[in-house]
Amino acid sequence: MPSRRTFLTQVGAAAVAASVINIDVNAGTSSNQRANDCAKLRRDAAQAGLQATPPNLQHPNNQDENLYPNKIGNFSKGLPHNNDGTVVLSAYNALLNAINSGRPADFDAIPLGGTVKLTNPQSGLAFDMQGPDAQALVQPPAPAFASRAQAAEISENYWMALLRDVPYSQYSTNAIANAAAADLTLYGSDFTGPKSGGAVTTGTLFRGLTPGDRVGPQLSQFFYQDLNFGANKIEQKIKTTVAGVNYITDFDTWLAVQRGIAQGPDAFDPVPRYMRNGRDIGQWVHIDVLFQAYFHAFLILANAGAPFDDGNPYNNNPNQFGFGTFGGPHIATLLCEVATRALKAVWYQKWFVHRRLRPEVMAERVHRTLFAGAGYPVHTEILNSFNDSNRLKGFMPAGSALLPMAFPEGSPTHPAYGAGHATVAGACVTILKAWFKETTRLVDIALDPLQPTDDGLSLVPYTGSDAGDLTVGGELNKIAANVALARNTAGVHWRSDATESLKLGEAIAIGILKDQRACYNEVFNGFSLTKFDGTTIVV
């Protein structure tokens, strides 16, 4: 593989000298033959995609929309709402009319309840020229409104909100964290987060499901290591928000937010800090560029000289190194490329299949059932938690089950399932796991593990017994889960949004890698990578 200096020069090259090339058609392939070859390659890829799509493809959902005539189990934010917090049915039907017709004019006719617009529903109808079609991939149904699994997921959202300002390093001794672990354990298999010995612990709390997610500090090393973006050296402190400030904690504000009435600005901490708690990473995913975390990870790995995957055709090449193919510019642009394709696929799931309500709305359904006699069919387990002083009742404000939100505006104006951040995370991390040798230990490429101090002002060495066990693949899995679950910590997504959407993004990236494989001139036998389910494949 190329040296670190050579590799970074490739990444940072701003321009390449160009010259007019005169092709001698007698010495090689004619332009017409090249065009024919290109057309055949594209036809073959399209035909393979068609054959891989079941002829009667079905996209199942949880049937809440059909079950509840008042649409209490579905997304309706930004539409007109009644005073009891339910959507105005004529507005919801206008949304369904646009979704069923696909006509731009029908989308333009959807009535709004305020000034906040719906987020790009027509994106789910876009086509792509590479990779699987946005509508060819299936997500399983989200947990149903009245299910115990849904109760378990909203319970985790409540605990995430309660623990936003507690440093991850303090979870083992923090009373709220211990109560959260005990409460979530009571849900048994209906809570699908990681466990140890069948129980949720403070060590597994709010972590992802892969083995790498549970090694080392809560957040990935790719959030802490310095990085070089060309000639710019970047320190990873962030502009975070002040502790103790949560939003949408009264019903009138909640109703205004659901109607799409714009809210005030956030309250910022004037001191830059390294991310050390849920509030910090919640703010990070509030305003990040969607592929940013993985581009940072790429730059860190490139600067450290991390080994490429064994399948890279330029490993040990005697006289060439990769550039436009299998080099720095290739992977840097591919991370951006898969992100937009991931968004189109998940936007189809959001708007055209599931239309799942956001946690802030589920919490309102719990709140009005407990304190306003609404009688919504929420599962009794979450009601029991609010009636037990050892569970949520002992930590939530008296008389309220509204979910304290990290953002003034609450969730975005698009449905919850799947999650955009998580789908992009799954796609981008899959590219990085294909590109770099996953088993490489960080300590072997001079990336000694770090963790923030509890005030976030500095970094210190991570000295846990597993410090030497952090690997490239494990930390890539971790950063994907960190980003996906941070949206839950902010109150805008569910655990199943995160876990299922990571898989959706993974499938998109694998499809793009497969399509691109046929395009190379190099002798290339494929990249190996470990999927989120632990299986290893060659693409």
C-alpha positions as CSV (number, residue, x, y, z in Angstrom):
1,M,0.0,0.0,0.0
2,P,1.1,3.6,-0.5
3,S,2.9,5.5,2.3
4,R,0.9,7.7,4.6
5,R,2.4,10.8,3.1
6,T,1.5,9.6,-0.4
7,F,-2.0,8.7,0.6
8,L,-2.7,12.0,2.3
9,T,-1.3,13.8,-0.8
10,Q,-3.9,12.0,-2.8
11,V,-6.7,13.0,-0.5
12,G,-5.7,16.6,-0.3
13,A,-4.9,17.2,-4.0
14,A,-7.0,20.2,-5.1
15,A,-6.3,20.0,-8.8
16,V,-4.7,17.7,-11.3
17,A,-3.0,19.0,-14.4
18,A,-5.1,18.2,-17.5
19,S,-4.1,17.9,-21.1
20,V,-5.9,17.1,-24.3
21,I,-5.6,13.5,-25.1
22,N,-5.6,12.4,-28.8
23,I,-6.7,8.8,-29.0
24,D,-5.3,6.7,-31.8
25,V,-8.3,4.5,-32.6
26,N,-6.1,2.0,-34.4
27,A,-4.1,1.4,-31.3
28,G,-6.9,0.7,-28.9
29,T,-10.7,0.6,-28.4
30,S,-12.8,3.0,-30.5
31,S,-15.0,5.5,-28.8
32,N,-18.1,3.7,-30.2
33,Q,-16.9,0.4,-28.8
34,R,-16.3,2.0,-25.4
35,A,-19.8,3.5,-25.5
36,N,-21.3,0.1,-26.4
37,D,-19.3,-1.5,-23.6
38,C,-20.5,1.1,-21.1
39,A,-24.1,0.7,-22.2
40,K,-23.9,-3.1,-21.9
41,L,-22.4,-2.8,-18.4
42,R,-25.2,-0.5,-17.3
43,R,-27.9,-2.8,-18.8
44,D,-26.4,-5.8,-17.1
45,A,-26.3,-4.0,-13.8
46,A,-30.0,-2.9,-14.2
47,Q,-31.0,-6.4,-15.2
48,A,-29.3,-7.9,-12.2
49,G,-31.1,-5.4,-10.0
50,L,-34.4,-6.3,-11.6
51,Q,-33.8,-10.0,-11.1
52,A,-32.8,-9.4,-7.4
53,T,-36.1,-7.6,-6.8
54,P,-39.0,-10.0,-6.0
55,P,-41.8,-9.6,-8.6
56,N,-44.5,-9.1,-5.9
57,L,-42.4,-7.1,-3.5
58,Q,-44.4,-6.2,-0.4
59,H,-43.5,-3.4,2.1
60,P,-45.2,-4.4,5.4
61,N,-46.0,-1.9,8.1
62,N,-47.5,-2.3,11.6
63,Q,-51.1,-1.5,10.6
64,D,-51.6,1.2,13.2
65,E,-52.9,3.5,10.5
66,N,-55.7,1.1,9.7
67,L,-56.3,0.3,13.3
68,Y,-56.9,3.8,14.7
69,P,-59.3,6.0,12.8
70,N,-58.0,9.1,14.6
71,K,-54.4,8.2,13.5
72,I,-53.0,8.4,17.0
73,G,-50.3,5.9,16.1
74,N,-48.9,7.7,13.0
75,F,-46.8,10.7,12.1
76,S,-48.7,14.0,11.5
77,K,-46.3,16.7,12.6
78,G,-46.7,20.0,10.7
79,L,-50.3,19.3,9.8
80,P,-53.3,21.0,11.5
81,H,-54.1,19.5,14.8
82,N,-57.2,19.5,17.1
83,N,-57.0,20.9,20.6
84,D,-56.7,17.4,22.0
85,G,-53.5,16.8,20.1
86,T,-54.9,14.6,17.3
87,V,-54.5,15.4,13.7
88,V,-57.3,17.0,11.6
89,L,-58.3,14.1,9.5
90,S,-58.9,16.0,6.3
91,A,-55.3,17.2,6.4
92,Y,-54.0,13.6,7.1
93,N,-56.2,12.4,4.2
94,A,-54.6,15.0,1.9
95,L,-51.2,13.7,2.9
96,L,-52.3,10.1,2.0
97,N,-53.8,11.3,-1.2
98,A,-50.4,12.8,-2.3
99,I,-48.6,9.6,-1.1
100,N,-50.9,7.4,-3.1
101,S,-50.9,9.5,-6.3
102,G,-47.3,10.7,-6.3
103,R,-48.3,13.8,-8.1
104,P,-46.3,16.9,-7.2
105,A,-49.4,19.0,-7.3
106,D,-51.0,16.8,-4.6
107,F,-48.0,17.2,-2.4
108,D,-48.2,21.0,-2.9
109,A,-51.9,20.8,-1.7
110,I,-51.2,19.3,1.7
111,P,-52.4,21.8,4.3
112,L,-50.0,22.9,7.0
113,G,-50.8,23.8,10.6
114,G,-48.2,26.5,10.9
115,T,-45.1,27.8,9.0
116,V,-42.8,24.8,9.3
117,K,-42.8,22.8,6.1
118,L,-42.8,19.0,5.6
119,T,-39.4,17.6,4.9
120,N,-39.0,16.4,1.3
121,P,-41.6,13.5,1.0
122,Q,-41.0,13.3,-2.8
123,S,-37.4,12.2,-2.2
124,G,-38.7,8.7,-1.6
125,L,-39.9,8.6,-5.2
126,A,-36.5,9.5,-6.8
127,F,-34.6,7.0,-8.9
128,D,-30.8,6.3,-8.9
129,M,-28.5,5.1,-11.6
130,Q,-26.4,2.9,-9.4
131,G,-27.0,0.5,-6.5
132,P,-30.3,-1.0,-5.5
133,D,-33.5,1.0,-6.2
134,A,-34.7,3.0,-3.3
135,Q,-37.9,1.0,-3.2
136,A,-36.3,-2.5,-3.7
137,L,-35.2,-2.9,0.0
138,V,-37.6,-3.8,2.8
139,Q,-37.6,-2.8,6.4
140,P,-39.7,-5.0,8.8
141,P,-42.7,-3.4,10.5
142,A,-41.9,-1.0,13.4
143,P,-43.3,-2.0,16.8
144,A,-47.0,-1.3,17.0
145,F,-48.5,1.6,19.0
146,A,-50.0,-0.6,21.7
147,S,-47.2,-3.2,22.0
148,R,-45.0,-3.9,24.9
149,A,-42.0,-3.4,22.6
150,Q,-43.2,0.1,21.9
151,A,-43.5,0.7,25.6
152,A,-39.9,-0.5,26.1
153,E,-38.7,1.8,23.5
154,I,-40.4,4.9,24.8
155,S,-39.1,3.9,28.3
156,E,-35.6,4.0,27.0
157,N,-36.3,7.5,25.5
158,Y,-37.4,8.8,28.8
159,W,-34.3,7.4,30.6
160,M,-32.1,8.9,27.8
161,A,-33.7,12.3,28.4
162,L,-33.2,12.0,32.2
163,L,-29.5,11.1,31.8
164,R,-28.6,13.7,29.1
165,D,-26.4,15.7,31.4
166,V,-24.7,12.8,33.2
167,P,-21.2,12.0,31.9
168,Y,-21.0,8.5,30.5
169,S,-18.1,7.8,32.9
170,Q,-20.4,8.2,35.9
171,Y,-23.1,5.8,34.7
172,S,-21.9,2.9,37.0
173,T,-22.4,5.0,40.1
174,N,-25.3,7.2,39.1
175,A,-28.7,6.5,40.7
176,I,-30.7,7.4,37.6
177,A,-28.5,5.2,35.3
178,N,-28.9,2.2,37.7
179,A,-32.7,2.8,37.8
180,A,-32.8,3.0,34.0
181,A,-30.9,-0.4,33.7
182,A,-33.3,-2.0,36.2
183,D,-36.4,-0.6,34.6
184,L,-35.4,-1.7,31.0
185,T,-34.5,-5.1,32.3
186,L,-38.1,-5.6,33.4
187,Y,-39.1,-5.6,29.7
188,G,-37.2,-8.8,29.0
189,S,-37.0,-9.7,25.3
190,D,-39.3,-6.8,24.4
191,F,-36.4,-4.5,25.0
192,T,-34.0,-5.1,22.2
193,G,-31.0,-3.2,23.4
194,P,-27.8,-5.0,24.5
195,K,-27.7,-6.9,27.8
196,S,-25.2,-8.7,29.9
197,G,-26.3,-12.0,31.3
198,G,-29.8,-11.3,30.3
199,A,-29.9,-7.9,32.1
200,V,-29.5,-4.4,31.0
201,T,-26.5,-2.9,32.9
202,T,-25.0,0.5,33.2
203,G,-22.2,-0.9,31.0
204,T,-24.7,-1.8,28.2
205,L,-27.0,1.2,28.6
206,F,-27.7,3.1,25.4
207,R,-25.0,1.2,23.4
208,G,-25.3,-0.6,20.1
209,L,-25.6,-4.3,19.4
210,T,-22.2,-5.3,17.9
211,P,-19.3,-6.6,20.1
212,G,-17.3,-3.5,19.2
213,D,-20.0,-1.3,20.6
214,R,-19.4,-2.6,24.1
215,V,-15.6,-2.3,24.2
216,G,-14.0,0.8,25.6
217,P,-15.6,4.2,26.2
218,Q,-19.2,4.9,25.3
219,L,-18.3,7.1,22.3
220,S,-16.0,6.0,19.4
221,Q,-12.4,7.1,19.2
222,F,-13.3,8.8,15.9
223,F,-15.0,11.5,18.0
224,Y,-11.9,12.3,20.0
225,Q,-8.8,11.8,17.9
226,D,-7.4,14.9,16.1
227,L,-7.7,14.9,12.3
228,N,-6.1,16.6,9.4
229,F,-8.5,17.9,6.7
230,G,-5.9,18.7,4.1
231,A,-3.7,21.4,5.6
232,N,-6.2,22.1,8.4
233,K,-5.7,20.4,11.7
234,I,-9.1,19.9,13.5
235,E,-9.5,19.5,17.2
236,Q,-12.8,17.7,18.0
237,K,-14.3,20.0,20.6
238,I,-17.8,21.0,19.8
239,K,-20.2,23.9,20.4
240,T,-22.7,22.2,22.7
241,T,-25.8,23.4,24.5
242,V,-26.2,24.3,28.2
243,A,-27.0,21.7,30.8
244,G,-30.5,21.4,32.3
245,V,-32.4,23.1,29.5
246,N,-35.0,20.9,27.9
247,Y,-38.0,21.8,25.6
248,I,-41.6,21.0,25.0
249,T,-42.3,20.1,28.6
250,D,-45.9,21.5,28.7
251,F,-48.9,20.5,26.6
252,D,-49.5,23.9,25.0
253,T,-46.0,24.1,23.7
254,W,-46.2,20.5,22.5
255,L,-49.4,21.2,20.6
256,A,-47.9,24.3,19.0
257,V,-44.9,22.3,17.9
258,Q,-47.1,19.5,16.4
259,R,-49.0,22.2,14.4
260,G,-45.7,23.4,12.9
261,I,-45.4,26.7,14.8
262,A,-41.8,27.7,14.9
263,Q,-40.0,27.8,18.2
264,G,-37.3,29.9,19.7
265,P,-33.5,29.4,19.5
266,D,-31.4,26.9,21.4
267,A,-29.3,27.9,24.5
268,F,-25.6,27.4,23.8
269,D,-22.7,26.8,26.1
270,P,-20.0,29.4,25.4
271,V,-17.2,27.0,26.2
272,P,-16.2,24.4,23.5
273,R,-16.1,20.8,24.9
274,Y,-15.3,17.3,23.9
275,M,-18.5,15.2,23.9
276,R,-18.9,13.5,27.3
277,N,-22.7,13.0,27.7
278,G,-26.0,12.6,25.8
279,R,-26.6,16.3,25.5
280,D,-23.3,16.8,23.7
281,I,-23.7,14.1,21.2
282,G,-27.4,15.0,20.8
283,Q,-26.3,18.5,19.7
284,W,-23.7,17.0,17.4
285,V,-26.3,15.1,15.5
286,H,-28.6,18.1,15.5
287,I,-26.5,20.0,13.0
288,D,-24.0,17.6,11.5
289,V,-23.4,17.1,7.8
290,L,-24.8,13.6,7.4
291,F,-21.6,11.8,6.3
292,Q,-19.4,14.0,8.5
293,A,-18.6,11.5,11.2
294,Y,-17.5,8.9,8.7
295,F,-15.4,11.3,6.7
296,H,-13.7,12.3,9.9
297,A,-13.1,8.6,10.6
298,F,-11.6,8.2,7.2
299,L,-9.3,11.1,7.6
300,I,-8.1,9.8,11.0
301,L,-7.5,6.3,9.6
302,A,-5.7,7.7,6.5
303,N,-3.4,9.9,8.6
304,A,-2.6,7.0,10.9
305,G,-1.7,4.8,7.9
306,A,-4.3,2.2,8.7
307,P,-3.9,-0.9,6.5
308,F,-6.2,-1.3,3.5
309,D,-8.4,-4.3,3.2
310,D,-6.5,-7.3,1.9
311,G,-8.6,-7.2,-1.3
312,N,-7.3,-3.8,-2.4
313,P,-5.5,-4.5,-5.8
314,Y,-2.8,-1.9,-5.1
315,N,-1.5,-3.6,-1.9
316,N,2.1,-4.4,-2.7
317,N,1.8,-3.2,-6.3
318,P,5.4,-2.8,-7.6
319,N,4.9,0.5,-9.6
320,Q,1.5,2.0,-9.0
321,F,-0.8,3.2,-6.2
322,G,-4.5,3.9,-6.3
323,F,-6.0,7.3,-6.8
324,G,-9.3,7.7,-8.8
325,T,-9.8,4.0,-8.2
326,F,-8.9,2.3,-4.9
327,G,-7.2,5.5,-3.6
328,G,-7.9,8.5,-1.5
329,P,-10.3,10.4,-3.8
330,H,-12.2,7.2,-4.5
331,I,-13.1,6.5,-0.9
332,A,-13.6,10.2,0.1
333,T,-16.2,10.8,-2.6
334,L,-17.8,7.4,-2.1
335,L,-18.7,8.3,1.5
336,C,-20.7,11.2,0.2
337,E,-22.2,9.3,-2.7
338,V,-23.7,6.5,-0.6
339,A,-25.2,9.1,1.8
340,T,-27.6,10.6,-0.7
341,R,-28.6,7.2,-2.0
342,A,-29.3,6.1,1.6
343,L,-31.5,9.1,2.2
344,K,-33.7,8.3,-0.9
345,A,-34.2,4.7,0.3
346,V,-35.1,5.6,3.9
347,W,-37.3,8.5,2.8
348,Y,-39.4,6.0,0.9
349,Q,-39.7,3.9,4.0
350,K,-40.7,6.9,6.1
351,W,-43.3,8.5,3.9
352,F,-44.7,5.7,1.7
353,V,-44.6,2.7,4.0
354,H,-44.5,3.2,7.8
355,R,-45.4,6.8,8.7
356,R,-44.4,6.0,12.3
357,L,-45.1,8.6,15.0
358,R,-42.2,10.3,16.8
359,P,-41.3,9.6,20.4
360,E,-42.5,13.1,21.5
361,V,-46.0,12.1,20.2
362,M,-46.0,8.7,21.9
363,A,-45.0,10.3,25.1
364,E,-48.0,12.7,24.8
365,R,-50.2,9.7,24.3
366,V,-48.9,8.3,27.6
367,H,-49.2,11.7,29.3
368,R,-52.9,12.2,28.3
369,T,-53.7,8.6,29.2
370,L,-52.2,9.1,32.7
371,F,-53.3,12.6,33.4
372,A,-56.1,13.7,31.0
373,G,-58.3,10.6,30.8
374,A,-57.6,10.1,27.1
375,G,-57.9,6.3,27.3
376,Y,-55.3,5.7,24.5
377,P,-54.4,2.0,24.2
378,V,-50.8,2.4,25.4
379,H,-49.3,-0.7,26.9
380,T,-49.9,-1.1,30.6
381,E,-46.1,-1.7,31.3
382,I,-45.3,2.0,30.6
383,L,-48.2,3.0,32.8
384,N,-46.9,0.8,35.5
385,S,-43.5,2.4,35.3
386,F,-45.2,5.8,35.9
387,N,-47.0,4.4,38.9
388,D,-43.9,2.9,40.6
389,S,-41.6,5.2,42.5
390,N,-38.7,2.9,41.8
391,R,-39.2,3.3,38.1
392,L,-40.0,6.4,36.0
393,K,-42.4,7.9,38.5
394,G,-39.5,8.4,40.9
395,F,-37.5,10.5,38.4
396,M,-39.9,12.3,36.0
397,P,-41.6,15.6,37.0
398,A,-44.7,15.0,38.9
399,G,-47.9,15.0,36.8
400,S,-46.0,14.8,33.5
401,A,-45.1,12.1,31.0
402,L,-44.2,14.5,28.2
403,L,-40.8,13.7,26.8
404,P,-38.2,16.4,27.6
405,M,-36.7,17.3,24.2
406,A,-33.2,18.4,23.5
407,F,-34.2,20.6,20.5
408,P,-36.6,23.6,20.7
409,E,-38.4,22.3,17.6
410,G,-38.5,18.7,18.8
411,S,-38.3,16.2,16.0
412,P,-38.0,17.0,12.3
413,T,-41.1,17.1,10.1
414,H,-40.8,13.7,8.6
415,P,-41.8,10.3,10.0
416,A,-39.6,8.4,12.4
417,Y,-39.1,5.0,10.8
418,G,-36.5,4.4,9.3
419,A,-34.0,7.0,10.6
420,G,-32.0,9.1,8.1
421,H,-28.9,9.4,10.3
422,A,-28.8,5.7,11.0
423,T,-29.3,4.7,7.4
424,V,-26.5,7.0,6.3
425,A,-24.4,5.7,9.2
426,G,-24.9,2.1,8.1
427,A,-24.0,3.0,4.5
428,C,-20.9,5.0,5.2
429,V,-19.5,2.7,7.8
430,T,-20.0,-0.3,5.5
431,I,-17.8,1.5,2.9
432,L,-15.1,2.1,5.5
433,K,-15.2,-1.5,6.8
434,A,-14.8,-2.6,3.2
435,W,-11.9,-0.3,2.6
436,F,-9.8,-0.7,5.7
437,K,-8.6,-3.9,7.5
438,E,-11.2,-4.2,10.3
439,T,-9.1,-6.3,12.6
440,T,-6.4,-3.7,12.9
441,R,-5.9,-2.6,16.6
442,L,-5.9,1.1,17.2
443,V,-2.9,0.9,19.4
444,D,-0.9,-0.7,16.5
445,I,-1.4,2.4,14.4
446,A,-0.6,4.9,17.1
447,L,-4.2,5.7,17.9
448,D,-4.0,5.3,21.7
449,P,-7.5,5.4,23.2
450,L,-8.7,8.6,24.7
451,Q,-11.7,9.7,26.8
452,P,-12.9,13.1,27.9
453,T,-12.8,14.5,31.4
454,D,-16.2,14.8,32.9
455,D,-16.3,18.6,32.2
456,G,-15.4,17.9,28.5
457,L,-12.5,20.4,28.6
458,S,-9.7,18.0,27.9
459,L,-8.9,14.4,26.9
460,V,-7.1,11.8,29.0
461,P,-5.8,8.4,28.1
462,Y,-8.4,5.6,28.4
463,T,-6.8,3.0,30.7
464,G,-9.5,0.4,30.9
465,S,-8.5,-3.3,30.8
466,D,-9.9,-3.5,27.2
467,A,-7.9,-0.5,25.9
468,G,-5.8,-2.7,23.7
469,D,-8.9,-4.4,22.3
470,L,-10.3,-1.5,20.3
471,T,-10.2,-2.2,16.6
472,V,-10.9,-0.3,13.4
473,G,-14.0,-2.4,12.7
474,G,-15.2,-2.2,16.3
475,E,-14.9,1.6,16.5
476,L,-16.5,2.0,13.1
477,N,-19.5,-0.1,14.3
478,K,-19.5,2.1,17.5
479,I,-19.5,5.4,15.7
480,A,-22.5,4.2,13.6
481,A,-24.4,3.2,16.7
482,N,-23.4,6.4,18.5
483,V,-24.8,8.6,15.8
484,A,-27.9,6.5,15.4
485,L,-28.7,6.3,19.1
486,A,-27.8,10.0,19.7
487,R,-30.9,10.9,17.8
488,N,-32.8,8.8,20.4
489,T,-31.1,10.6,23.2
490,A,-32.3,13.9,21.8
491,G,-35.8,12.5,21.8
492,V,-36.5,12.3,18.1
493,H,-36.0,8.6,17.3
494,W,-36.6,5.1,18.6
495,R,-34.1,2.2,19.1
496,S,-35.7,0.2,16.3
497,D,-35.4,3.2,14.0
498,A,-31.6,3.0,14.7
499,T,-31.0,-0.7,14.5
500,E,-33.1,-1.5,11.5
501,S,-31.9,1.6,9.6
502,L,-28.2,0.6,10.1
503,K,-29.1,-2.6,8.2
504,L,-30.9,-0.7,5.5
505,G,-27.8,1.6,4.9
506,E,-25.6,-1.5,4.9
507,A,-27.6,-3.1,2.1
508,I,-27.5,0.1,0.1
509,A,-23.7,0.3,0.4
510,I,-23.2,-3.3,-0.5
511,G,-25.3,-2.9,-3.6
512,I,-23.3,0.1,-4.7
513,L,-20.0,-1.8,-4.1
514,K,-21.3,-4.7,-6.2
515,D,-22.3,-2.4,-9.1
516,Q,-19.0,-0.7,-9.0
517,R,-17.0,-3.9,-9.0
518,A,-17.8,-4.5,-12.6
519,C,-16.5,-1.1,-13.6
520,Y,-12.8,-1.5,-12.7
521,N,-9.9,-2.4,-15.0
522,E,-7.8,-3.7,-12.1
523,V,-7.7,-7.3,-11.1
524,F,-10.0,-7.1,-8.2
525,N,-11.4,-10.1,-6.2
526,G,-13.5,-8.1,-3.9
527,F,-13.5,-6.4,-0.5
528,S,-14.2,-8.4,2.7
529,L,-16.3,-6.9,5.4
530,T,-18.2,-7.8,8.6
531,K,-21.8,-7.0,8.5
532,F,-23.7,-5.6,11.6
533,D,-25.1,-9.1,12.2
534,G,-21.6,-10.5,12.6
535,T,-21.4,-12.4,9.2
536,T,-18.4,-11.8,6.9
537,I,-18.9,-11.3,3.2
538,V,-16.8,-10.5,0.1
539,V,-18.1,-7.8,-2.1
